[in-house]
Amino acid sequence: MKTGCSIYRKPRPIEGAEFPLSDAADQFRRRFFPNVTTAEWNDWRCQMRLRIRSLVQVEQVFQLSDDERAALSQHTTGLPVGITPYYASIMGLDDPSEPLRRTHIPVEQEYLKNPGEANDPLSEDQDTSTPGLVHRYPDRVLFLTTGTCSTYCRYCTRSRMVGQAGGEYQFSTRQAEQALAYIEAHPEIRDVLLSGGDPLTLGDEKLDWLLGRLRSIPHVEFVRIGSKVPVVMPMRITPKLTAILRRHHPLWLSVHATHPAEFTPEATEALARLADAGIPLGSQTVLLKGINDDVGTMKTLMHALLKCRVRPYYVYQCDPITGSAHFRTPVSKGLEIIEGLRGHTSGYAVPTFVIDAPGGGGKIPLSPNSVVGRDGADLLLKNHKGEIFRYPDPHGSEG
Ligand SMILES: *Cc1c(COP(=O)(O)O)cnc(C)c1O
């Protein structure tokens, strides 16, 4: 275990040092990173540098199951292991079944390739216009800015490309220039989604440059960032970052959230800073077996998001990425969850359940059937209690 954060040759004021530090995180810091000061703990570059990445490091913090140990000792290539100390501090250190831990520490099932699984199930590579730019829908593009994340979710849909140092999708100005040139040359592109990897692992200057370049393209009306950083490395959301982001409005952000346990005082502060910077916040959640696949957990998660001014956007059926069978639920689970939310809680708390169609079909929404049939001129509708209501829709059957 690295016991200090030695990226600085000489002391300098540390950005975001006034960030909140919860008791749980502080106890964790004292126990496992005693040489890291609270100011360093709250510096996102230290969090990146101190990430828990190898069997030896994982074992110093977590009580491992045989399955986890075997998986970690076989781990060589592919999706790297990486957990920020902050995120580790909210995981169950002694309990291999704890939800957040299961999403980040590999188990042996990860090495099994099951029928229907693929490394690029969404065929993103096929819709790639320039390296790292996926143009699938008529008016919007997915811009993969970097292959780096602060933490690596084992169910990652882009595990084929993330994490490799110097790999295909590391941020490169040359590659970004190619993508920008493509966007400039395609006036139909009005919406750019920055993803990766996690765009908020880029330094302030790079982000500012990229957002500035996008904003200077007249037909780009809407820019959004997809990120898990607010919940896994919340100290990244510094006053300096929010000052940069607010210069590039209209800018939206989608937070990848997995479980209510992520909503600590730190994550709450990070989301508040983003919301206060005028950034409309949405969420995306992957439905995961034994982790968030019940109505109670999902409802608590959606409420936690709303309290942080995040509007739930998508819940995804888990993509059939190689080695993901242990995470995937039947599709009916997602429908059951939507049924358990719709009408039972605020409409704002109900996300859209989607399957990103294997083969590159794009996101396809699924919803529980509320139209149960027709009776003459009446449409028969089922409400959240399962009761049937009639709506007079005399011309509905004609068209
Ligand atoms: C998800 C996605 C988008 C954005 O889709 P919205 O439904 O507009 O949020 C754009 N391009 C690709 C390739 C995507 O996967």
The ligand as a MOL file (V3000), in Angstrom:
LIG
                    3D

  0  0  0     0  0            999 V3000
M  V30 BEGIN CTAB
M  V30 COUNTS 15 15 0 0 0
M  V30 BEGIN ATOM
M  V30 1 C -27.0950 6.6060 -25.3260 0
M  V30 2 C -26.4970 7.1080 -26.5510 0
M  V30 3 C -26.7800 8.4080 -27.0000 0
M  V30 4 C -27.7240 9.3420 -26.2590 0
M  V30 5 O -29.0170 8.8150 -26.2250 0
M  V30 6 P -30.2380 9.6230 -25.5570 0
M  V30 7 O -31.3790 8.6610 -25.5860 0
M  V30 8 O -30.4470 10.8360 -26.3740 0
M  V30 9 O -29.8080 9.9640 -24.1590 0
M  V30 10 C -26.1970 8.8230 -28.1670 0
M  V30 11 N -25.3980 8.0070 -28.8920 0
M  V30 12 C -25.1180 6.7470 -28.4930 0
M  V30 13 C -24.2560 5.8930 -29.3410 0
M  V30 14 C -25.6620 6.2650 -27.3070 0
M  V30 15 O -25.3640 5.0160 -26.9060 0
M  V30 END ATOM
M  V30 BEGIN BOND
M  V30 1 1 1 2
M  V30 2 1 2 3
M  V30 3 2 2 14
M  V30 4 1 3 4
M  V30 5 2 3 10
M  V30 6 1 4 5
M  V30 7 1 5 6
M  V30 8 2 6 7
M  V30 9 1 6 8
M  V30 10 1 6 9
M  V30 11 1 10 11
M  V30 12 2 11 12
M  V30 13 1 12 13
M  V30 14 1 12 14
M  V30 15 1 14 15
M  V30 END BOND
M  V30 END CTAB
M  END
